[in-house]
Amino acid sequence: MKYQSIALTTLSLLAACGTSQAVIVYHDEFDGDFLINNNYVGGGLISDTYLDLADPFIDEGVLTSNQNPVQGFKVAYLHTENQFDLSGGFTLTVDFQTAASSSFASFTSSFGIVDEITASGTDLGNLNAFMQTDADLNAVGFSATTRNGFQGLNSDTTGGALTSASTALNSAIDLGTRQTFTLTVNADGSADFDLDGTSASLGAGTFSDLFTNSADGEYFFAAYTQGNSGMNIYEITIDAVPEPSSAALLGLGGLALILRRRR
């Protein structure tokens, strides 16, 4: 009976390894303190501007960037100070609101997951125009913009060629209204996304390049705003799915502990 019990325990642990549970690697609800302070999970945020001509993102109990007056060179960027291992798949959830006025030609609000961030001068380098024009990024994200072809779910995983991964969200984007965007990208490159109940799926391989083009499988959260009189982010959560090998190691470690205790 002792060995039967151990065998059943082994099977249970191996089964658990095959169904890896997502873990929260980043979460912030913004408490009115400095960006670098995060009272939740995953570390702080870093913000900068284009040529120091705009106002960076700040934490006023909500993550906000208010460019007033609205002008094309009023550009602000943001990214997490830490990278996160998302190579096993992830879910990004963002509770946000962007300005109601969208007639300005350069108007955009963007956020998402980006592989690498390079420094360039006084700004955040390749985050310039994040998710609304070609920027040589390995990234996937959401854009609300007046620029044709780049509103909705976008990807830039092929070395600087931004594409509209889906425009299914266009009709659901409600400027000036608080909304919730959720994107799940699975390890096989398939994806599911939702904006306040408007949802769709993309097949396997759609975002495979996001993973295969990454040197280390680690990614930042990033945001961008240009010509926008108000972009607010109320809450950000990133759930990561551990790679099967990581889950297996955890399971085998648990088995070793059980065997040791039963000696």
Secondary structure, 3 states (H helix, E strand, C coil): CHHHHHHHHHHHHHHHHCCCCCEEEEEECCCCCCCCCCCCECCCEEEEECCCCCCCCEECCCEEECCCCCCCCCEEEEEECCCEECCCEEEEEEEEEECCCCCCCCCEEEEEEECCCCCECCEEHHHCCCCCCCCCCCEEEEEEECCCCCCEEEECCCCCCCEEEECCCHHHCCCCCCEEEEEEEECCCCEEEEECCEEEEECCCCCHHHHHCCCCCEEEEEEEEECCCCEEEEEEEEEECCCHHHHHHHHHHHHHHHHHHHC
